[in-house]
Amino acid sequence: MVTLDDIRKEMATQLQIDQQLKSVEVRADALDDALADAAVQLDTKVSSLDYEIIEKGFEGFMGIGRKPWVIRVYQNAETAAHAAKVAGIINSSNEILDEDEVIPDRDGLYYVHHFGMNICVKVVMPIGTGQKVRPETIISDIKSRPDTAQFDEKQVKSLTVNGTGGKYVEVGTYNHDPSADAIFVVDIAADEMEATCTITPPSSGGADVSPEMIEKALKTQGVVAGISDEKIQDLVDNPSYNVPVVVAEAHKPVDGRDAYIAYNFETDRSKLRAKEAANGQVNFKELNLIQNVVEGQPLAQKIPAEEGKAGKTLFGKYLEATNGKDISLPLGKNVKVDSDGRTILAAVNGQVMLVSDKICVEPIMEVEAVNIKTGNITFLGTVICKGNVEDGYDIKASGNIEISGAVGKCHIEADGDIIVSQGIMGRDEGHIICGGSLWAKFIQNTKVEVEENVIVNDSIMNSDVSAQRRIILQGKRAAITGGKLFATECILAKNIGSAGGGTETELAVGFDPRAKHRLEELQEMQGKNIRELEELELDISTLENLKKVRRQIPKEKEEHLVIIKRRRDEIMDENEGFNNEILEIQSHLRELKNIGKVYAQGTVYAGVKIFVRDEKDEVVADTKNVTFFYENGFVRRGKYEQPVFDDIKGPDGYSTN
């Protein structure tokens, strides 16, 4: 039966365990790293920890937008209970277990000692599937001792049922001979840091040394700190005779840990590794040498210095500890300090680096060339390449991209402008995407998508080029030969097409290229849906007619009818969405204020196709010094007009007028 006193004892024990629970708040790139750091701080192992997530971390995309984990970590209750036992707070067992070991199953234990005039017994309950102590074993042990006078066998049996709670219980008496008692000596080290107890074994009829006797001797000699109940209890339970055993230790001072910087990025570039695919193959084009960060991203945190913990000798003398040393934040360029005064944040987008032991964010990245040494480049800022971008290597940048050499069969993408001094040779696989304007000496066999202007000094050959504003060629050759070019406002060149019409050249102006492409995609998808819808309607009609004739059709056909009806409804909903988007795009294209022009200062060769606002003019004979424009629903031709582009300011070596 559980009594109120039992509940009180259990609650008191749980309170003692809870008071031993320690917690720390840690921050790290990965959850495992955070737990490992907490294990060091709490002086335990990871498997002995519980935690709660304060802020969930995020790895980011290729390191971009990475966010550290912030967790609060605790010792779990079992670990705290074990630590309390080791510290003598919960003295329900006398077994000392290594905190790094898994507690195994263990049989029950018992101890029989003579204290004063009494026979005393201590019973420790088993752990796990271990066996309890048999009362017959204890009774036999007591009876086998020649000095035993009398004892209560019934009491001994009852003690084996629930144990003695870590204490010795009197069960009988023996024929005591005081001259045969054990003798013990307590020695204090000269530096007052340690006390030992040496016990001489008792003779027959003599009493053992009790824990109270050792504690009293220590206090009599002036020991006020460091007395270990656990060590004393162990010595009494399992005495080591004629050997000094430590029973008290001074509290040694613990120096405080120095402040340090916890980095959220890899500071050792030699540890940066190429990306490994799921099949285990390493992609040496993805070398991961660049650690991108975004503005406001935490880069590092200063872990404050810890105060030292003062010690105390056995006699209570104060032992001073050294406090940890503070350090200054390693602030470099383009970083700032968060409101907590400890966290370093990126002030701009760019590449985080450790330069002369200071954290910096570089918004501009310079490389000699893009090749096997650099791998592909993905950078939150501007990339400057002093040489060539070799075939098969890519550049992505949130700023501008400036390339002093040539670009091969590559994927180049920038949110800003792209400048290529020596031209682009895509070999039918190159792709340029530009959020600003593209400047190049020439473009060959490349797909180009530009938000603003394409400005070329020499030629565009066999390429698909689209610009939301203008395509301008004004060099010595300024020729467009082959390919499809789209621009909203105008296309300007010296010569367009080729003599003899050997290559198909198509130019289109006066509309939004992106909207035009999207319109074509929608119309194609709508056409596929209509064809599928016609087939579904035929199948539905066939099955429904069959159902009318037979009144019932097989189960699989009934299920198939439900499926194809559901698919018909889905297609009809899709087509309704397609129709609405098509109408919006068509309205947008009709409302374009700039109707577009094509300027040719030299020759437009026969075979060239000119589209202005969806109206077509196919040149059947070579034409010189001509401007194509839209008027009254037709493409008209007029004399060449030299346009002026005052709003375009190009880099050195490039001009539009």
Disulfide bonds with the S-S distance in Angstrom:
none
